[in-house]
């Protein structure tokens, strides 16, 4: 029997992950306690400040007679304790099956997540819903070509080092005099999204970006996570095709200069058998960095979540299920370095957890931008411990 794998969660979990990034909101799951416990458990362990999740606590009686009355009581209690917060309700499977009608529910946003779809579609679904707030806030025509603002859409903050990675990317963009608006951040900040010259979509939020292009005239690009020096250069160059900026690779030179201190040590990375696990946009950028910049061999990759757009993963074998992953893992050469999620730490305690979920690792430093040095350092340590320390 195969157990439930949190990393391969459902549509509800995907929507919940994005919704919890809205700092001015309380996210209520309309469903039984079980539908709330798992997502909230992962979020709170990732960030102990994430206490803005709650549940309507549907019971057997609600399944028979409907859960709207129970939901209204839960909303009233929530408004009493969170007076300055907006309320978002995510409906789970049971309310959808029994046909609960949310038409007259007094909340700021209601999203039906009762479809039996994978996690990435839940992320897309919720981000698409935010388009209503963005379009509604648009009260005048904006010349997007004359602004130096970009929307960073769908960047995952609920992983180890996620917030630090985002701050590092914003720092890099600021060096080019580009301001960044994050979607999602707060519902209030969505009113500024219309002023952006470009939507930069980190794998998820493609439907939202297409709507904003269609209705607001804002172009978009879909990118993976820009790990490494070359990844960062490509990230900036993609943006430069839409925003007039002078490419300055000196931003990456500081990484190269610091690595010179260990230039004779770098061959230790060459052809090291490696395995990576994570959502598709993340392992796309990560695999390119490991193989092309460090010279490692990514023997096996597992995409825990797919995406609406296609992403290339540089590896010998790419799989899409844990059953296949475990089977393939038996047949590959000894894996020296494993980068992935908390699930892989059950196989290898020295796994570098950098994808969802990754609450077993505390991180206060980025892995993107200047944080490339932190990632290289952590990989280097794993290689030495595995090869030299017996």
C-alpha positions in Angstrom: 0.0 0.0 0.0 1.4 3.4 -1.0 1.0 6.1 1.7 -0.1 9.6 1.1 2.7 11.8 -0.1 2.4 15.5 1.0 4.5 16.7 -1.9 2.0 15.2 -4.4 -1.0 17.0 -2.8 -4.3 17.9 -4.2 -5.9 21.0 -5.8 -6.9 22.2 -2.3 -3.3 22.0 -1.0 -2.1 24.0 -4.1 -4.6 26.7 -3.6 -3.9 26.8 0.2 -0.2 27.3 -0.4 -0.7 30.3 -2.6 -3.5 31.8 -0.4 -1.4 31.6 2.8 1.1 34.0 1.2 -1.5 36.8 1.4 -0.5 38.5 4.6 -3.7 40.6 5.0 -6.0 37.5 4.9 -7.3 34.6 6.9 -7.6 31.5 4.9 -10.5 29.2 5.9 -10.9 25.7 4.6 -14.6 24.8 4.3 -14.5 21.1 5.1 -13.7 18.6 7.8 -10.8 19.0 10.2 -8.7 16.5 8.2 -8.7 18.7 5.1 -7.3 21.5 7.2 -4.8 19.7 9.5 -2.4 18.5 6.8 -2.0 21.8 4.8 -1.9 23.9 8.0 0.6 21.5 9.6 3.0 22.0 6.7 2.6 25.7 6.6 3.1 26.4 10.3 6.2 24.2 10.5 7.7 26.1 7.5 6.9 29.5 9.1 5.7 29.7 12.7 4.2 33.1 11.9 1.7 31.5 9.5 -1.2 31.2 11.9 -3.8 32.7 9.7 -5.3 29.4 8.7 -8.6 28.0 10.0 -11.4 25.6 9.2 -15.2 25.5 9.2 -15.1 22.0 10.9 -17.8 20.2 9.0 -19.2 17.1 10.8 -21.4 14.2 9.9 -24.6 16.4 10.3 -23.2 18.9 7.8 -22.7 16.3 5.2 -26.4 15.3 5.5 -28.0 18.7 5.9 -25.4 21.0 4.3 -22.5 22.9 5.7 -23.4 26.5 4.9 -24.9 27.3 8.4 -21.7 25.9 10.0 -19.6 27.9 7.6 -21.4 31.2 8.5 -20.8 30.6 12.2 -17.1 29.9 11.6 -16.9 33.1 9.5 -18.6 35.2 12.3 -16.1 33.9 14.9 -13.2 34.5 12.5 -14.2 38.1 11.9 -14.5 38.7 15.7 -10.9 37.6 16.3 -9.3 38.9 13.0 -11.0 42.3 12.7 -8.4 43.8 10.3 -8.1 40.7 8.0 -9.9 39.8 4.9 -11.4 36.3 4.7 -10.7 33.8 2.0 -12.7 30.5 1.9 -11.4 27.4 0.1 -14.0 24.8 -0.4 -12.8 21.2 -0.1 -14.3 18.0 -1.7 -17.2 17.4 0.6 -19.0 20.8 0.2 -18.5 20.4 -3.5 -20.0 16.9 -3.6 -23.0 17.8 -1.5 -23.6 21.0 -3.4 -23.1 23.8 -0.8 -24.1 27.1 -2.4 -21.7 29.9 -1.4 -23.5 32.6 -3.3 -24.6 34.6 -0.3 -21.6 34.0 2.0 -20.0 37.2 3.2 -16.3 36.7 2.4 -13.8 38.5 0.3 -13.0 35.5 -1.9 -14.5 32.0 -2.2 -12.7 29.4 -4.3 -14.1 25.9 -5.0 -11.2 23.5 -4.7 -13.3 20.3 -4.8 -12.0 19.1 -8.1 -9.8 16.0 -8.1 -6.9 17.8 -9.7 -3.2 17.8 -8.8 -1.6 20.5 -6.6 -0.2 22.6 -9.4 -3.7 23.1 -10.8 -4.8 24.4 -7.4 -2.0 26.9 -7.5 -3.0 28.0 -11.0 -6.7 28.2 -10.0 -6.1 30.5 -7.0 -3.7 32.8 -8.8 -6.3 33.1 -11.7 -8.9 34.1 -9.2 -6.7 37.0 -8.0 -7.2 38.4 -11.5 -10.6 39.6 -10.5 -9.1 42.0 -7.9 -6.5 43.2 -10.3 -8.9 44.0 -13.1 -11.4 45.5 -10.8 -8.7 47.9 -9.3 -7.8 49.2 -12.8 -9.3 52.7 -13.1 -7.2 54.2 -15.8 -5.1 53.4 -18.8 -1.4 52.8 -18.1 1.5 53.1 -20.5 3.2 49.9 -19.5 6.2 50.6 -21.6 7.2 53.5 -19.4 7.3 51.8 -16.0 10.1 50.0 -14.4 7.9 47.7 -12.3 7.6 43.9 -12.8 5.1 41.5 -11.2 6.8 38.4 -9.8 4.0 35.9 -10.0 3.8 32.5 -8.3 7.1 32.6 -6.5 7.0 29.9 -3.8 7.7 31.3 -0.3 6.7 28.2 1.7 10.0 26.4 1.2 13.2 26.6 3.2 14.9 29.8 2.2 12.0 30.9 0.0 11.7 34.4 1.5 15.4 34.9 1.3 15.5 33.8 -2.3 12.8 36.3 -3.2 14.6 39.2 -1.4 17.8 38.3 -3.2 16.0 38.5 -6.6 14.5 41.8 -5.7 17.9 43.1 -4.7 19.4 42.0 -8.0 16.5 43.7 -9.9 17.0 46.9 -7.9 20.6 47.0 -9.2 19.0 47.5 -12.6 16.5 50.1 -11.2 13.6 47.7 -11.5 11.0 47.5 -8.8 9.2 44.3 -8.0 5.6 43.7 -7.0 5.0 40.2 -5.7 1.8 38.2 -6.5 0.6 37.0 -4.0 1.7 39.3 -1.2 -1.5 41.1 0.0 -4.8 41.6 -1.6 -4.2 45.3 -1.1 -1.0 45.2 -3.2 -2.9 43.7 -6.1 -4.1 47.2 -7.1 -0.5 48.0 -8.1 -0.2 45.0 -10.5 -1.8 47.0 -13.3 1.2 49.4 -13.4 3.8 46.7 -14.2 5.6 46.5 -17.6 5.9 42.8 -17.4 4.6 39.7 -15.5 7.4 37.3 -14.6 5.8 33.9 -13.9 7.7 31.3 -11.9 6.0 28.3 -13.4 2.6 28.9 -11.8 0.2 31.8 -12.6 0.1 31.4 -16.4 -3.7 31.7 -16.6 -3.5 34.9 -14.6 -0.7 36.3 -16.8 -2.7 35.5 -20.0 -5.7 37.3 -18.6 -3.7 40.3 -17.7 -2.1 40.4 -21.2 -5.6 40.1 -22.8 -7.4 42.6 -20.6 -4.7 45.0 -19.5 -2.1 44.7 -22.2 0.7 43.5 -19.9 3.1 41.0 -21.5 4.4 38.0 -19.6 7.3 35.6 -19.6 7.4 32.2 -17.9 10.7 31.4 -16.2 12.2 28.6 -14.0 14.1 29.3 -10.8 17.4 31.0 -11.8 20.0 29.0 -9.9 23.6 29.7 -10.5 25.5 32.4 -12.3 24.2 31.5 -15.8 20.7 31.1 -14.5 20.8 34.6 -13.0 22.2 36.1 -16.3 19.4 34.4 -18.3 16.8 35.7 -15.9 18.0 39.3 -16.3 18.3 38.9 -20.1 14.7 37.6 -20.4 13.4 40.7 -18.6 15.6 43.0 -20.7 13.7 41.9 -23.8 10.7 43.8 -22.4 12.2 46.5 -20.3 15.0 48.8 -21.4 17.9 48.1 -19.2 21.7 47.9 -19.6 22.9 44.3 -19.1 25.6 44.3 -16.4 27.1 40.9 -15.7 29.2 42.4 -13.0 26.3 41.5 -10.7 27.4 37.9 -11.1 31.1 38.6 -11.0 31.2 38.8 -7.2 30.1 35.1 -7.2 32.9 34.1 -9.6 35.5 36.2 -7.7 34.7 34.4 -4.4 34.8 31.0 -6.0 38.4 31.7 -7.2 39.5 31.0 -3.6 38.5 27.4 -4.1 39.2 27.0 -7.8 41.4 23.9 -7.3 38.6 22.3 -5.3 35.9 22.7 -8.0 36.9 19.5 -10.0 35.5 17.5 -7.0 32.0 18.3 -8.4 32.7 16.9 -11.8 30.5 13.8 -12.8 29.2 13.4 -9.2 26.0 11.3 -9.4 23.2 13.4 -8.3 19.4 13.1 -7.8 16.9 16.1 -7.6 13.3 16.2 -6.5 10.9 19.1 -6.6 8.2 20.9 -8.6 9.0 21.2 -12.4 10.0 24.9 -12.6 12.4 24.4 -9.7 14.2 21.3 -10.9 14.4 22.7 -14.4 16.6 25.6 -13.2 18.4 23.5 -10.6 19.3 20.7 -13.1 20.8 23.2 -15.5 22.9 24.7 -12.8 24.2 21.4 -11.5 25.1 19.9 -14.9 26.3 23.0 -16.9 27.9 25.1 -14.2 29.2 22.5 -11.7 29.7 19.6 -14.1 27.7 17.1 -12.0 25.7 14.2 -13.4 21.9 14.5 -12.6 21.1 10.8 -12.9 17.5 10.9 -11.7 14.9 13.7 -11.3 11.4 13.5 -9.9 8.8 16.2 -10.7 6.5 16.4 -7.7 4.3 18.9 -9.5 3.8 19.5 -13.2 3.0 22.9 -14.7 0.9 24.4 -17.5 4.0 25.3 -19.5 6.8 22.9 -20.6 10.2 23.0 -18.8 13.3 21.2 -19.8 15.1 19.2 -17.1 18.7 18.3 -17.7 19.0 14.7 -16.4 19.4 11.1 -17.4 16.0 10.1 -16.3 12.9 12.2 -15.4 10.0 10.5 -13.6 6.6 11.8 -12.3 5.6 9.4 -9.5 7.2 8.3 -6.3 6.7 4.6 -7.1 8.7 5.0 -10.3 11.2 7.2 -8.5 11.9 4.6 -5.8 12.2 1.8 -8.4 14.6 3.9 -10.6 16.7 4.8 -7.5 17.6 1.2 -7.1 19.1 1.0 -10.6 21.2 4.1 -10.8 24.8 4.4 -9.6 25.4 5.4 -6.0 23.8 8.8 -5.5 26.3 11.1 -3.8 24.2 14.2 -3.5 20.4 14.3 -3.2 18.5 17.6 -3.4 14.7 17.5 -2.8 12.1 17.6 -0.1 11.4 16.3 3.4 10.2 13.0 1.9 13.7 12.2 0.6 15.2 12.8 4.0 13.4 9.5 5.0 15.8 7.9 2.5 18.8 10.0 3.0 19.2 12.2 6.1 21.7 14.4 4.3 19.3 15.4 1.6 19.4 19.2 0.9 15.7 20.1 1.4 14.9 23.0 -0.9 11.5 22.1 -2.4 8.0 21.8 -0.9 7.8 20.6 1.8 11.1 21.4 3.5 10.2 22.2 7.1 13.0 19.8 8.4 15.6 22.4 7.3 16.0 25.8 8.9 17.4 28.4 6.5 18.2 32.1 6.8 20.2 32.5 3.6 19.2 32.4 -0.1 20.3 29.8 -2.7 19.6 32.2 -5.6 21.8 35.1 -6.7 24.7 35.6 -4.3 23.1 32.6 -2.4 24.6 30.4 -5.2 27.7 30.4 -2.9 25.6 28.9 -0.1 24.2 26.2 -2.3 27.7 25.3 -3.7 29.0 25.2 -0.1 26.2 22.8 1.0 26.7 20.5 -2.0 30.5 20.5 -1.4 30.0 19.4 2.2 27.8 16.5 1.1 30.3 15.3 -1.4 33.2 15.4 1.1 31.2 13.6 3.8 30.0 10.9 1.4 33.3 10.3 -0.4 36.0 11.0 2.2 34.3 10.5 5.5 33.7 6.8 6.1 
